[in-house]
Amino acid sequence: MDFTLSKEQRDIQKAAREFALGEFLPEKAQEFDRNETFDPAIRKKACDLGFVGVFIKEEYGGAGLGFLEHCLITEEFWAVDAGMGNAIITSSFGAELLQLFGTEEQKRKYLPPLVSGDAVIGTAITEPDAGSDVTGAITSAVRNGDEWIINGSKMFITNGTIANYLNVFCLTDPDNPSRHQRHSFFLVETDRKGYQANKLHGKLGIRANDTAEVSFSDVRIPASNLIGRQGNGFKELMAFFNLTRLHICAMAVGIARAALEESINHIKKRHQFGTPLASFQGLQFKIAEMATMIRAARNLYYEAAWLTDQGSMDHALTAMAKWYSGQMAVKCADEAVQMHGGYGYIDEYKVQRIYRDAKIVEIYEGTKEIEKTIVAKTLLRL
Ligand SMILES: Cc1cc2nc3c(=O)[nH]c(=O)nc-3n(C[C@H](O)[C@H](O)[C@H](O)COP(=O)(O)OP(=O)(O)OC[C@H]3O[C@@H](n4cnc5c(N)ncnc54)[C@H](O)[C@@H]3O)c2cc1C
């Protein structure tokens, strides 16, 4: 068994780390967090250096690398700043689906601009009344001659106000007796008449990253914008999530590393009772536990990503990695604030932002409860 990364993978990791340290400056990260904004020029720079969409095949403009490499970049970005890291790395959130199920024409048209930074994509599944239960989505797509007409609304859509196009999960076959064969994906360009996006303000964390409520009012798209097969949307979504959930694990490990780093720096510097905080065994144990949990989470996602890249994706392992790494990140962020005492509660200190940013990894793309359900159902063969 070999757990070492190749030289190329270590080079990618190092380059991503250096980029993040150079660009995600503390004052910028704080400004974007406070104002819920981001500078797209930083995203463009990251694209020019090849950090976005490395898993996209070379014929579609990417580097043709594995999903593990995409995760390595994400982990380094999140280890420096989650909000800015996410604003960059999620600009290709949906390319996975297009690469898996898009037509040749769709892939050639829509994937290259994501890699070059000339376009941003998003994937719209969640609705006001359909979150964990994606089969409850009622945004409809109705065939009309050579077109589909889309109506409905989607909630919490990453990049909703900035995306050039979205993969939209729509109800196309409401009468199918199987809840798993009623939906289909469509590529919807956001400049089409009837599309509207309203930015959501006041998020707990990852505030540099755009999140929106979006709506479709008689949005007409050509029949050729169907992604994959009509009625096969649920299966396609599960295949997509099996990739993107690995990505969330990398976010979790990255932010937990940041929590650990901040904690170590703080407890070595601050003195109480005439000695550095780091001399107290109670705090040493926290450091040991955080480092161990980070290592365990990373090993889980490395294995899951490696198997996926080998073509042997393990659905339950990916779900284990997602819930465990999410819980681990939230726990590490909590301990980091605790070790900072009152200072950890203040906006000026980075751990305060880490604490807020970390929570999302337990929620999006399958809450930790849903991930545990997947693991249990696999074990119980339900
Ligand atoms: C910042 C942000 C960005 C997001 N980006 C996107 C995006 O780009 N695209 C997109 O489509 N969505 C996106 N989402 C939505 C996200 O994926 C959903 O919020 C998530 O899937 C949970 O759905 P929900 O919020 O409706 O919660 P609910 O489904 O209402 O769940 C509420 C609680 O009940 C629990 N629960 C639900 N069902 C079960 C069950 N069967 N067993 C046990 N517990 C259960 C959940 O685990 C959770 O704790 C984003 C959300 C946020 C906050």
The ligand as a MOL file (V3000), in Angstrom:
LIG
                    3D

  0  0  0     0  0            999 V3000
M  V30 BEGIN CTAB
M  V30 COUNTS 53 58 0 0 0
M  V30 BEGIN ATOM
M  V30 1 C -24.0190 28.1590 1.1780 0
M  V30 2 C -24.8310 27.1090 0.5010 0
M  V30 3 C -24.5390 26.7640 -0.8230 0
M  V30 4 C -25.3170 25.8120 -1.4700 0
M  V30 5 N -25.0940 25.5700 -2.8060 0
M  V30 6 C -25.9730 24.7940 -3.4800 0
M  V30 7 C -25.8980 24.6810 -4.9150 0
M  V30 8 O -24.9950 25.2340 -5.5610 0
M  V30 9 N -26.8380 23.9420 -5.5560 0
M  V30 10 C -27.8590 23.3310 -4.8960 0
M  V30 11 O -28.6800 22.7150 -5.5510 0
M  V30 12 N -27.9640 23.4120 -3.5450 0
M  V30 13 C -27.0510 24.1420 -2.8290 0
M  V30 14 N -27.1650 24.2540 -1.4650 0
M  V30 15 C -28.2580 23.5810 -0.7840 0
M  V30 16 C -27.8160 22.4000 0.0940 0
M  V30 17 O -27.3380 21.3410 -0.6960 0
M  V30 18 C -29.0260 22.0120 0.9740 0
M  V30 19 O -29.1810 23.0810 1.9130 0
M  V30 20 C -28.8340 20.6870 1.6780 0
M  V30 21 O -28.8530 19.6430 0.7520 0
M  V30 22 C -29.9150 20.4360 2.7430 0
M  V30 23 O -31.1850 20.6930 2.2540 0
M  V30 24 P -32.1760 21.6600 3.0710 0
M  V30 25 O -31.4440 22.9010 3.3700 0
M  V30 26 O -33.4380 21.7670 2.3520 0
M  V30 27 O -32.3790 20.9050 4.4670 0
M  V30 28 P -33.4660 19.7780 4.7890 0
M  V30 29 O -33.4620 18.7530 3.7320 0
M  V30 30 O -34.7460 20.4510 5.1280 0
M  V30 31 O -32.8550 19.1400 6.1070 0
M  V30 32 C -32.9860 19.7380 7.4060 0
M  V30 33 C -32.3780 18.7670 8.4100 0
M  V30 34 O -33.1060 17.5280 8.4050 0
M  V30 35 C -32.2130 16.4520 8.1640 0
M  V30 36 N -32.8600 15.4190 7.3540 0
M  V30 37 C -33.5430 15.5670 6.1940 0
M  V30 38 N -33.9390 14.3870 5.7190 0
M  V30 39 C -33.4750 13.4470 6.5880 0
M  V30 40 C -33.5230 12.0160 6.6500 0
M  V30 41 N -34.1240 11.3090 5.6980 0
M  V30 42 N -32.9090 11.3950 7.6830 0
M  V30 43 C -32.2730 12.0950 8.6580 0
M  V30 44 N -32.1740 13.4630 8.6410 0
M  V30 45 C -32.7660 14.1060 7.6230 0
M  V30 46 C -31.0340 17.0670 7.4180 0
M  V30 47 O -29.8750 16.2700 7.5570 0
M  V30 48 C -30.9120 18.4140 8.0970 0
M  V30 49 O -30.1930 18.2730 9.2930 0
M  V30 50 C -26.3570 25.1660 -0.7760 0
M  V30 51 C -26.6120 25.4830 0.5600 0
M  V30 52 C -25.8820 26.4400 1.1900 0
M  V30 53 C -26.2190 26.8010 2.6080 0
M  V30 END ATOM
M  V30 BEGIN BOND
M  V30 1 1 1 2
M  V30 2 1 2 3
M  V30 3 2 2 52
M  V30 4 2 3 4
M  V30 5 1 4 5
M  V30 6 1 4 50
M  V30 7 2 5 6
M  V30 8 1 6 7
M  V30 9 1 6 13
M  V30 10 2 7 8
M  V30 11 1 7 9
M  V30 12 1 9 10
M  V30 13 2 10 11
M  V30 14 1 10 12
M  V30 15 2 12 13
M  V30 16 1 13 14
M  V30 17 1 14 15
M  V30 18 1 14 50
M  V30 19 1 15 16
M  V30 20 1 16 17
M  V30 21 1 16 18
M  V30 22 1 18 19
M  V30 23 1 18 20
M  V30 24 1 20 21
M  V30 25 1 20 22
M  V30 26 1 22 23
M  V30 27 1 23 24
M  V30 28 2 24 25
M  V30 29 1 24 26
M  V30 30 1 24 27
M  V30 31 1 27 28
M  V30 32 2 28 29
M  V30 33 1 28 30
M  V30 34 1 28 31
M  V30 35 1 31 32
M  V30 36 1 32 33
M  V30 37 1 33 34
M  V30 38 1 33 48
M  V30 39 1 34 35
M  V30 40 1 35 36
M  V30 41 1 35 46
M  V30 42 1 36 37
M  V30 43 1 36 45
M  V30 44 2 37 38
M  V30 45 1 38 39
M  V30 46 1 39 40
M  V30 47 2 39 45
M  V30 48 1 40 41
M  V30 49 2 40 42
M  V30 50 1 42 43
M  V30 51 2 43 44
M  V30 52 1 44 45
M  V30 53 1 46 47
M  V30 54 1 46 48
M  V30 55 1 48 49
M  V30 56 2 50 51
M  V30 57 1 51 52
M  V30 58 1 52 53
M  V30 END BOND
M  V30 END CTAB
M  END
